[in-house]
Amino acid sequence: MDNILLIIILSLLLIFTPFFAKLTRLPIAVVEILAGAIVGFLGLIHENGLFDVLAEVGFLYLMFLAGLEINLKHLATIPKEIINRGYAYHFLIYLFSVIFVFILGLSHFYMVVLPLIAIGIVMTLTKDYDKDLPWLDLSLKLGVMGEILSIIVLTFAAGIMLHGFSSEFLFIMLSLAATLVLIVILFYVFRVVFWWFPELKTWLMPYSDNKGQDLRLSFAFFFIMISFMMILELELVLGAFTAGMLISSFFEHKKELPEKLSSFGFGLLVPLFFIHIGTTIEYSTLFMDGLWTIVFLFVGLTMTIRFLSSLVFVKSIGFRGTVLFALSQSIPLTLVIAAATVAYQANSIDELNYTALVIGSVLNVIIATVAIKFLQAKEPKKLSGK
């Protein structure tokens, strides 16, 4: 009976959360997390193994979709000066994170979670604003760099949290290095093979077919890369993200593929992940001593660190553009929740900090998106790359 009730409740949430998102003008992910928290508080959803698995697959699929937004070939077209400033920007984010953690006496885990950058929610901004806006164009380009770096850092941190500085950790780091090298090699191998045999692309993924070959290949590659990471005991996020990047980079002739994969993900798997996150928030923790202090400290530090680091672009996009850029970079919802979940399961942080990070990441999205809407009054001049 519990399973039947779970299916009915999840189905109703899948149907009605988009309407509430439209009504409240909040990002759908935030509404889904809040909906999960409410049904969890009401006791309508209890711990369920199948729900846990579906939520995990939903998260990995979200990372797959994030990778799908990244065409490695297009990264080479980013102006060199933007790349150089991007390196400075990401370096400053990590530097300020370390400084603030030591000054405020926070857990070292915050050195990992404060600098995280994810483009999942940033991509939703393109539905409301022209992606050629200087601050948004820059956010998307550097968000790619930031997310790749964040996933590598998260994989490294997960190894420490789960295994400590042991022989197992050393093996995992060697596996990570070998995997990154293999991914680069795989990219160039695919590039050469498809250059010599361009018809192979359309054979593997025809322009049109009635058997869903493009979806079959995408899903197969998604699960193969995840399985590969499981064998090496690496963070599964890396496999899902890499699968998306490689498909986007080498099967760009399938223009409708990202939309098809996105529709499936955001119609089922991804909402289940966000709803599940909401259900993990215990009602009693909302009244724990110090919770809201940590929440607002996390929100404030996330935005402050990004604003200070973003000043390297002030000459290119102006002060208001810099503020908008910093706000758009302050919504790493998915990776913060992933990092918090791994740390909580590894007993590296307690329930208080886990709940604070979940609530804080949701507040970041709400505050940043509302502030962006308020500040974005007219379109500024386009970024020249100088």
C-alpha positions in Angstrom: 0.0 0.0 0.0 2.9 2.4 0.8 4.4 1.9 -2.6 1.0 2.7 -4.3 0.7 5.8 -2.2 4.2 6.8 -3.1 3.5 6.4 -6.8 0.3 8.5 -6.6 1.9 11.3 -4.6 5.0 11.5 -6.9 2.7 11.5 -10.0 0.7 14.4 -8.6 3.8 16.3 -7.8 5.1 15.8 -11.3 1.9 17.2 -12.7 1.4 20.2 -10.4 4.9 21.5 -9.5 5.2 23.2 -13.0 2.0 25.1 -12.3 3.3 26.3 -8.9 6.6 27.3 -10.5 4.8 29.4 -13.1 2.6 30.9 -10.4 5.4 31.8 -8.0 7.9 32.5 -10.8 10.5 30.4 -9.0 12.8 27.9 -10.7 11.1 24.5 -11.0 13.9 22.8 -9.1 13.3 25.0 -6.1 9.5 24.3 -6.2 10.2 20.6 -6.5 12.5 20.6 -3.4 10.0 22.6 -1.4 7.2 20.2 -2.5 9.3 17.2 -1.4 10.0 18.9 1.9 6.2 19.5 2.5 5.1 16.0 1.7 7.9 14.7 3.8 6.9 16.9 6.7 3.3 15.6 6.3 4.5 12.0 6.4 3.1 11.2 3.0 6.5 9.9 1.7 8.5 7.4 3.7 12.0 6.0 3.1 11.8 3.7 0.0 14.6 1.9 -1.7 13.2 2.3 -5.2 12.6 6.0 -4.7 16.3 6.4 -3.6 17.6 4.6 -6.7 15.4 6.6 -9.0 16.5 9.8 -7.3 20.2 8.8 -7.7 19.6 8.0 -11.4 17.8 11.4 -11.7 20.8 13.2 -10.4 23.3 11.4 -12.6 21.0 12.1 -15.6 21.0 15.8 -14.7 24.8 15.8 -14.8 24.5 14.0 -18.1 22.3 16.8 -19.4 24.8 19.4 -18.1 27.6 17.6 -20.0 25.3 17.6 -23.1 25.4 21.4 -23.0 29.1 21.4 -23.5 30.6 21.0 -26.9 34.4 20.5 -26.4 35.0 21.7 -30.0 33.4 25.1 -29.1 35.6 25.6 -26.1 38.5 26.1 -28.5 36.7 29.1 -30.0 36.5 31.0 -26.7 38.8 34.1 -26.9 42.1 33.6 -25.3 41.8 36.7 -23.1 38.5 35.4 -21.6 40.2 32.0 -20.9 43.0 33.7 -19.1 40.7 35.9 -17.1 38.7 32.7 -16.4 41.7 31.1 -14.9 42.2 34.1 -12.7 38.5 34.1 -11.7 38.5 30.4 -10.7 41.8 30.8 -8.8 40.4 33.7 -6.8 37.2 31.8 -6.0 39.2 29.0 -4.4 41.6 31.5 -2.7 38.8 33.5 -1.2 37.1 30.3 0.0 40.2 29.2 1.8 40.7 32.6 3.4 37.1 32.9 4.6 37.1 29.4 5.9 40.2 30.0 8.0 39.1 33.5 9.2 35.6 32.3 10.3 36.9 29.0 11.6 34.5 26.9 9.4 34.9 23.2 8.7 37.5 22.4 6.0 34.7 20.9 4.0 33.5 24.4 3.1 36.8 24.8 1.2 35.3 22.3 -1.2 31.6 23.3 -1.3 32.0 27.2 -1.4 33.8 27.3 -4.8 31.6 24.8 -6.6 30.1 26.0 -9.9 27.3 24.3 -11.8 25.6 25.4 -15.0 22.4 23.4 -14.6 20.3 26.3 -13.2 22.3 28.9 -15.3 21.0 27.1 -18.4 17.4 27.8 -17.2 18.2 31.6 -17.3 18.5 31.3 -21.1 14.8 30.7 -21.2 14.2 34.1 -19.7 17.1 36.2 -21.1 19.0 36.4 -24.4 22.0 34.1 -24.0 24.1 36.7 -26.0 23.8 39.1 -23.1 27.5 39.8 -22.1 27.1 38.6 -18.5 25.1 35.5 -19.4 27.3 34.6 -22.3 30.3 34.9 -20.0 28.6 32.9 -17.3 27.8 30.0 -19.7 31.4 29.9 -21.1 33.2 30.1 -17.7 30.5 27.9 -16.1 31.7 25.1 -18.3 35.3 25.5 -17.0 34.0 25.8 -13.5 31.8 22.8 -13.6 34.5 20.6 -15.0 36.9 21.8 -12.3 34.2 21.4 -9.6 33.5 17.8 -10.6 37.2 17.0 -10.5 37.5 18.6 -7.0 34.4 16.8 -5.8 35.8 13.5 -7.0 39.0 14.2 -5.1 37.2 15.3 -2.0 34.8 12.3 -2.1 37.9 10.0 -2.2 39.3 11.7 1.0 35.9 11.6 2.8 35.3 8.0 2.0 38.8 6.5 2.3 41.0 9.1 4.1 44.7 9.4 3.1 45.0 5.7 2.6 46.2 3.3 -0.1 42.6 3.1 -1.4 42.6 6.9 -1.8 45.9 6.8 -3.6 44.5 4.2 -6.0 41.4 6.3 -6.6 43.5 9.4 -7.4 45.7 7.4 -9.8 42.5 6.1 -11.4 41.1 9.6 -11.6 44.3 10.9 -13.3 44.3 7.9 -15.7 40.6 8.5 -16.4 41.1 12.1 -17.2 44.0 11.3 -19.6 41.8 8.5 -21.1 39.0 11.0 -21.7 41.3 13.4 -23.5 42.7 10.5 -25.6 39.1 9.3 -26.3 38.2 12.7 -27.5 41.1 12.9 -30.0 40.5 9.3 -31.1 36.9 10.0 -31.9 37.9 13.2 -33.6 40.3 11.4 -35.9 38.0 8.4 -36.6 35.0 10.7 -37.4 37.2 12.9 -39.6 38.3 9.9 -41.7 34.9 8.2 -41.7 32.3 10.9 -41.3 29.6 8.5 -42.5 30.1 6.6 -39.2 28.3 9.3 -37.3 25.2 8.9 -39.3 25.4 5.2 -39.2 25.6 5.2 -35.4 23.0 7.9 -35.1 21.0 8.4 -38.3 19.4 11.7 -39.2 16.0 10.1 -38.9 14.9 6.6 -37.9 11.8 5.1 -36.3 13.7 3.0 -33.8 15.0 5.7 -31.5 18.7 4.9 -32.3 19.9 8.3 -31.1 18.2 7.8 -27.7 19.4 4.2 -27.5 23.0 5.2 -28.2 22.9 8.1 -25.7 21.4 6.0 -22.9 23.9 3.1 -23.6 26.8 5.5 -23.4 25.4 7.1 -20.3 25.2 3.8 -18.4 28.5 2.5 -19.8 30.4 5.5 -18.5 28.7 5.2 -15.1 29.6 1.5 -15.0 33.2 2.4 -15.8 33.3 4.8 -12.9 31.8 2.2 -10.6 34.5 -0.2 -11.5 37.2 2.4 -10.8 35.4 3.5 -7.6 35.3 7.1 -8.9 32.6 9.7 -8.5 29.8 8.6 -10.8 29.1 12.3 -11.6 32.3 12.3 -13.7 31.1 9.5 -15.9 27.6 10.9 -16.5 29.1 14.4 -17.2 31.7 13.0 -19.6 29.1 10.9 -21.5 27.1 14.1 -22.2 30.1 16.0 -23.3 31.3 13.4 -25.8 27.8 12.9 -27.3 27.4 16.7 -27.7 30.8 17.1 -29.2 30.6 14.3 -31.9 26.9 14.0 -32.7 26.1 17.6 -33.3 24.3 16.7 -36.5 21.4 15.5 -34.3 20.1 19.0 -33.6 16.9 17.7 -31.9 18.7 15.2 -29.6 19.4 17.5 -26.7 15.8 18.6 -26.6 14.6 14.9 -26.7 17.0 13.9 -23.9 16.1 17.0 -21.9 12.4 16.4 -22.2 12.8 12.9 -20.8 15.0 14.0 -18.0 13.1 17.1 -16.8 9.8 15.3 -17.3 10.6 12.4 -15.0 14.0 11.6 -13.6 15.3 15.1 -12.6 12.1 16.1 -10.7 12.3 12.9 -8.7 15.8 13.8 -7.6 14.8 17.3 -6.5 11.7 16.0 -4.7 13.8 13.3 -3.0 16.2 16.0 -1.7 13.2 17.8 -0.2 12.1 14.7 1.6 15.6 14.3 3.3 15.1 17.6 5.2 14.0 16.6 8.7 11.4 19.0 10.2 13.1 19.0 13.6 16.4 20.2 12.1 14.8 23.5 11.1 14.8 24.5 14.7 18.3 23.3 15.6 20.5 25.8 17.3 22.8 27.6 14.8 21.1 26.2 11.6 20.0 29.6 10.2 23.3 31.2 11.1 25.1 28.6 8.9 22.5 29.0 6.2 22.8 32.8 5.9 26.6 32.6 6.3 26.8 30.1 3.5 24.5 32.2 1.2 26.5 35.4 2.0 29.9 33.8 1.5 28.8 32.1 -1.8 27.8 35.5 -3.3 30.5 37.6 -1.8 33.3 35.2 -3.0 31.9 35.2 -6.5 31.4 39.0 -6.6 35.0 39.7 -5.4 36.4 37.2 -8.0 34.2 38.6 -10.8 35.9 42.0 -10.5 38.5 40.7 -13.0 35.8 41.2 -15.7 34.6 44.7 -14.6 36.3 46.4 -17.5 34.8 44.0 -20.0 31.1 44.0 -18.9 30.8 46.9 -16.5 29.9 47.0 -12.9 26.3 46.0 -13.3 27.2 43.2 -15.7 29.8 42.0 -13.1 27.1 41.9 -10.4 24.7 40.0 -12.8 27.5 37.6 -13.7 28.4 37.0 -10.0 24.7 36.3 -9.2 24.4 33.8 -12.1 27.4 32.0 -10.8 26.0 31.8 -7.2 23.5 29.1 -7.9 25.5 25.8 -7.9 22.4 23.9 -6.5 23.1 20.5 -7.9 26.7 20.1 -7.1 26.3 21.6 -3.6 23.6 19.1 -2.8 25.8 16.3 -4.3 28.8 17.3 -2.2 26.6 17.6 1.0 25.0 14.2 0.3 28.4 12.5 -0.1 29.9 14.2 3.0 26.8 13.4 5.1 26.9 9.7 4.0 30.6 9.6 4.8 30.0 11.2 8.3 32.2 14.2 7.3 29.5 16.6 8.2 26.6 16.3 10.6 22.8 16.6 9.9 22.9 20.3 10.9 25.4 21.2 8.2 23.8 19.0 5.6 20.4 20.6 6.2 22.0 24.1 6.2 23.7 23.4 2.8 20.5 22.1 1.2 18.4 25.1 2.5 21.2 27.5 1.7 21.6 26.3 -1.9 17.9 26.7 -2.4 17.9 30.2 -1.0 20.9 31.0 -3.2 18.8 30.2 -6.3 15.8 32.2 -5.0 17.8 35.3 -4.1 20.0 35.2 -7.2 17.2 34.7 -9.7 15.0 37.5 -8.1 18.0 39.9 -8.0 18.9 39.1 -11.7 15.3 39.9 -12.7 15.4 43.1 -10.8 18.8 44.3 -12.2 18.3 43.1 -15.8 16.4 46.2 -17.1 18.0 46.6 -20.5 20.5 44.8 -22.7 24.0 46.1 -22.3 26.7 46.1 -25.0 27.9 42.7 -26.1 31.1 41.2 -24.8 34.0 41.7 -27.2 36.4 39.4 -25.5 38.8 42.2 -24.8 
